[in-house]
């Protein structure tokens, strides 16, 4: 590591954070955090056990009543100060994220700004928690409706957006007045630990937040979800893990938010602005090296423009430069690990065996890291495995189609329903297709839909609930109704 990199890593406390204190794991165990661009160990981090989790839950339960009484303005100001600190330290936090996750530094800077915006958004929502008052239909009583924090929460975040997925969950939990236990992904715990530093500096009271990295996710989380004192679980990750968490949550009838897998169709009609469509495809496919649940997984180009669209996309993808994320000229960093790279290669090989043509890329990149070349596949058959499997890598499969009816059937023929993308200049078609697509979000003539001010989430097996927007805080609030009688 360079001196700069070593300094940034050294700034982060590598122990567990709960009760407002930094502590070693109860077992004394640690685990290594690797740089995916070099496969070298950055540092070792404390490895939380079941016992650590239960102690953190004791603290969260004890602190919850007092924290719930804090004023909305106070909670909002803690979030706003945290927003300011994130932006002030954007550069160091971006370097830290790139070291543990691999994404290019420019994208890491963008994620810090995106992550910070969740704190700013929910700092404003904290003072807008509203209830209601009304007269009963017969006029003999009154209805008082209030909203209160659900209680201690379990927050589980993925490795691909290690800072933003933390703030997207922590922000509304703080705004609502909930205590929380955050379990970050094993591959990227450093960003979460840095976030704990910032929230503490911003004035978050002791015990409101715990951060527990671990190599035994199930061993830590299952006892907490089945304990009875956790009242809410918010998870971002794979559908398979989400199903398991839902099963574990059912026994205690927990409130759940699940942001799960995606299989996003990206549809380009003959009448689309091709320049805009190619720009949008580059964003939808290559944001975060393609390691995003919102990534364009299936690109459908209408037959009249399919060849030209594929050629333009190939030219753009072929010009991208692979490299370590901290190299300023790198456009594409490494995948998170070797397992991810093998999966991507397997999907490309299957598509080629079924008749797809490799226009650019198609194999691993050079160097010791987990690099994979930006790849465009043309004439990919609908039956290819990548049509039903989330690629999570820099591979753009282009599938030609003829009719609107045909592409809608193909786009909706999946258990997933997170996001779709649609490019057309026909206003009637834009509304018709947007309404027909079975997803929670649609990008109409744009390649990015994520925004802290908008509700993020999917349908079908892509999840439950929404994060962000005006409804994001609702996931952390219970509704209480008080009936007032004896009024004449």
N, C-alpha and C positions, 0 to 999 in steps of 0.2 A: 504493500500500500504506500501511496505517497504520503507526505507529511500532512497534507490537507485531509486526505481520507482518514488517516489515523486519528487526527484531531476530532473529526466529526464523530467517529465511532466511540472515541474515548469520552465524549461529552454525555453519552447515554448511560444511565445506570442499568446494569445487566441483571439485577435481582428482581424479585417479585414486588409488586406495589399493592398493599392493602392496609386499611386502617390508617392511611396517611403516612405510612412508613415504608421504607425500602428494606426488604428482608430476603435472606437466602431461603431456598426451598427447604421444607421441613426434613426432607431426605438428604439434603446437601447435593442433590443431583444437578447437573447442567447438561446442555446440549449445544452443538456447534451451529453457527449461522454462517452459511457459505455465500460467496459472491458467485452468481451463476455464469458470469462472463469469464471467470478464471478457475472456478471450482476450488478456490482457496478459502480457508476458514477466516472469517472476519473477526469473530470473537465467540465466546461461550456465554450462554444465557441460562439463568436459573430455570429449572424444570419443575413446574408446579405439580403437586400430587392431589389426590382426593382430599386429604386432610387439610391442605392449604385452601382448597376450594370451600370446604365446609366452614373453616375459620373465617374466610372472607364473607361467606353468607351470614354467619353470626353477626359480623360487624354491620353488613348492609341492612339486616333486619333491625338491629338496635338503633341505627342512625335514621332509618326511614321516617319515623313519626316527626322528628324534629326538622329534618330536611324538607318534608312536605309543608311545614308551616312557614318556611321562608317566603318572603314576598316575591311575586313574579318579577318585579323590577330588579331585585337583587340577583335572581337567577339569570335574568337577561343580561345584566351587566357583567357577570362572570363569563358568559358566553362571548360577549362583545370584546372583553379584554383578551380572551383566548384567540378570537379572530385576529386581533391586532398583533399578538405575539407570533402567531403562525405566519403572518405576512412579513413581519420584521425579520423572521428567521427562515424565510423561504429558501434561500440558497443552501444553507447547511442542511435543512430538512430534505431538500431535493437530492443532494449528494448522498445522504444517508439512505434514502429510498432506492436510488439507483444502485447503490452498493449491494443491498440485500435482495432487490427484486430484478434488476437488470435493465429496466426501461431507459431510453435515452434521457439525458438530463433535461432537455427542453420539455419533454412530456412530464417528467417528475415535477418540474417547476409548475407546470399547468395543474397537476394534481393537487399540489399544496394550495394553490389559489382556489381550486374547486372545493377542496376540503374545508378551507377557511370559510368559504361562503355559506356552508351549512351552519356554522356557528353564528354568522351574522344573521342569516335568515331566521333561525330559531331564537336568537336573542330578541328579535322583534315579535315573534309569535308568542313568547312567554307571557307578554302582557295583554294578549288577546284571547286568553282562554275564557270563553263565554258560557253562560248558562241561559236560563229563561224563566219567565214568570207569565202565567196566563190564568184566565178564569175558566172553570170547568163549564162544559156545555149547559148544565142545568143551573149554573150561577151560584151553587151552594158551597163551593169550595174553591181553593186556589191550588195551582200546580207550580211548584218551585223545582227547577231542574238545575243541578250543579254538576260540574265535572271535577274529578279528583284523581290524583296519581294512582296508577294501578298497583304500585309497590315495587319491591326489589325486582330487577330485571337481569336476565342473562343475555349478553350480547356476544355473538360469534361472528367474526369477520374473516374474509378470505385474504389470500396473498396477493391478488392481482392489483387491487387498489388499497394498499395497506393503511393509508392515512384517510382517504375519503370515505371508505366504508366504516371507519371508526367514528368520524365526525357525523356521518349521516345517521348513526344510531345514538351516539352520546348526546348530540345536540338536542333532539326532541325529548330525550329522557331527562336531561337537566332542566329544560324549559318546563316540563310537566311536573317536576318535583320528585322524580324517581331515583333511588339508589341503583347502582348497577355493578355487575361483574363482567369485565371484558376479557374474552379469550381470543387473542389474535392467532393468526395462522402460524404454524411452526416455522415455515420458511421465512416469515417477515415479521418478527416480533419487535424489531428495533424502532420502527415508526410508531407503534403503539406505546412503547415505553417512553419515547420522546414526547408523545402527546400527554402522557400522565404528568411529566415534568411541567409542561406548559399550563395545564389545567390547575395544577397545584399553585403555580406562580400567579395565576389569574385569580386565586382566592377560593377555589372549590374546597369546601370543608372536608376534614378528615373523615374517611369512611364512605363517602358518597360514591367514589369510584375505586374499583380494584382492577388491576391488570395482571393476568395470570397466564404467561406463556407456558406451553406444555407439549411434550411429545406424546402424551396419552390423552387425546381429546375426549374420547368416550369415557375413559376412567375418571376424568375430571367433571365432565358435564352431566352425565347420567345421574349421579347421586344428587346433584343440585336440582335437576328438573323433577326428580321424583320425591324430593324432600318435603315439599308442600309450602315452603316459605317463599320461594321464587314464584312470582305471579305473572311473569311475561318473559317470553323468549323471542329474540329477534336474530335471524340467521340469514347470512348471504353465503351461498355456495352451491354445491351440486344437488340435483334433485334426489339422488339416492340417499345422501346424508340428510336432506330435509325430511324425507319420508320417515327416516329412523327417529329424528328429533320429534316429529309430530306424534309418533307412537309413544315415545317416552313422556311427552307433554300431556297426552290424553288422560292418564290416570289422575292427574291433579287439575285437569280442565284449565290449562294455562292459556292465556292470551298468546297468540303466535303471529309473528310476521315472518314470511318466508320469501326471500328473493332468490329464486333457484335458476336452473339451467335455461339456456336459450338455444334457438335454432333459427336465427333471423333470416327471413327472405328479403332480398333486395331486388326490386322489380323495376326494370327499365323498359318503358313502352316506346314504340317507334317514334312517337311525337315528342319525346323528351328532348330537353336541351342537353346534348351529349357532353358538352364541356362541363356543365354543372353535374351531370350524372357521374362522370368519371371522377370529378373532385369529391363528390359525395361518397362514391365507392371507396376511394382511398381513405377517407375518414372512417367510414363505417367498418372497413376491413382492417386497417392498419393501426387504428388507435390502440395503444397499449400492446403493440406487437401482435395484434389479433387475439390477445389473451383477455377477452372481455365477453361477458354474457350477452352484451348488446352487439357483438361483432357480426357483420354480414356473413352468414354461414353458407347461404345458397344464393347465388346471383343469377337472376333470371333476366335474360335480354331477349326482346322480341326479335323474331327472325329477320326483319328488315334492317336492323342495326346491330345484330349480334356480332358479326364479323368485325365491323369497325369498332364497336365498343371494346371487344376483346383485344384488338390491336392497340388501341389507345391505353387501355388499362395495363397491358403488358409493358408498353414503353415506360409508363410511370413507375410500375413496380420494379422493372429491371434497372432503373436509375437509382434506386434506393441503396444506401451503403450500409452494409453490416459492420458492426463494431461494438466495442465495449461502450456502455451507455455514457460513461464519463468522457469519452472522446467527443469533442464538440462537432466533429464532422460525421458522427454516426447517426444514421436515420433509424436503424433497426437493431435493437439489442438482442440478447440471448433469450431463449425460453427459460422457464423457471428451473427445470431439471431435465435429466436424461430421459426419464419416463415420458415426459411431455413431448420431447423430440421424437422418440420412437413411435408414439401414437400418431403424430402428424405424418411421419414417413409412411406408416402403415395405411393411413387414409389416402394419401397420394398414390401409393402403389395399387391399391384396390381400384381407384378411379381409372388409372391408366390401363389396368388389366381389363376393365370393362369398356374401353374404347376412347377415353379422354385423351386429348393432346396436350403435352406440356409446352406452353408458349414461352415461359421463362421460369428459371429456378428448377425446383423439383427435387432438391436434395439438401443434405446438411451443409452448413457453412464451415469455413476453415477456423482453426484455432482451438484452444482447450475448452472453451465455453460451450454452452448448449445452443449453438447457433443453428438457424435454419433459413435457407434462402427465401426471399420473397418470391412467391410462386403464383403463376396464373395457369389454370387448366381450362381448355376450351372444349366445347361439345361434350360436357360431362353428362352422362345419362342420369335420369331421375333415380335409377335403382342403385347408384353408387352409395357406398356406406356413409360417405360424408354428408349425404342428404338427410340422414337420420341421426348423425353423431356430431356433437359440438366439436369443431376443429380445434379451437383455442391455439391458433398459430397463424403465421403469415401466408396463408394459402387461400386464393380466390378462385373458386370453381364457377365457371360461367356455363349456364344451362340455357339453351335456346328454347323459345316457346312460340306458339302461333297466335293463340287467342286469349282474350281476357278470362274466359271461363276456364280454360286449361291451366293458366298460371295461378288462378285463385284456388283451384282444387289442389294443385301441387303445394302452394304456399301453406295452406291450412292442413295438409295431410301430415301432421306431426302431433305428438303429445304436448309439445311446448307451445307457449304463446306469450313470449315476453315483448318483443318489438318487431316491427316490420318497417321496411323502407320502400318508398314508392316515388318514381319519377315520371311525370307526365305534364303536358301543358294543357290538357283537356280538363276544364273545371268539373264538368259532370263526372268524368271518370275518376277524378281525384276523390270526390266525395263518395262515389259509389264503391270504389275499391277500398277506401279507408274504412268504410262501414262494414264491408264484407270480410276484411282480414281479422282473423281470430287471435288478436294479440292485445295486450294491455296498453301498448304505445305504438304510434305510427310516426315515422319521420317522413313528412310529405315534402319532397324536393329539398331535403336536408339530410346529412349523413350522421348527425349527432342529435340525440334527444335528451340526454342527461342534463338536468338543470335543477339546482336546489329549490327553485321556486315552483317546480312542476311535480306532480305526483308520479313517482317511479314505481313500476311493478307490473306483474304479468297475470295471465289467466291460465287455465288448464294446469299442466304440471310445472309451470314456471313460477308458481308461487301464490301467496295469500297476503293481502294487505298492501299498503302503499307507504313509500318513504318519500320525504320531501313534500313541498307544496303546502297548501293550507291544511291538508288532511294528514300530513305526516305526524303531527303532534297528537292526533286523535288516537293513534295506536298505543299511546302511553297513558291514556286517560279513561277512567270509568265514568259512566253517567249515573248519577244518583237523583232519584225523584222523591220529593217530599210533598205529600198531600196535606193541605191545610184545611181543616174543617171548621164547623161552627161559625161560619160567616153568613150573615143575613143581610 
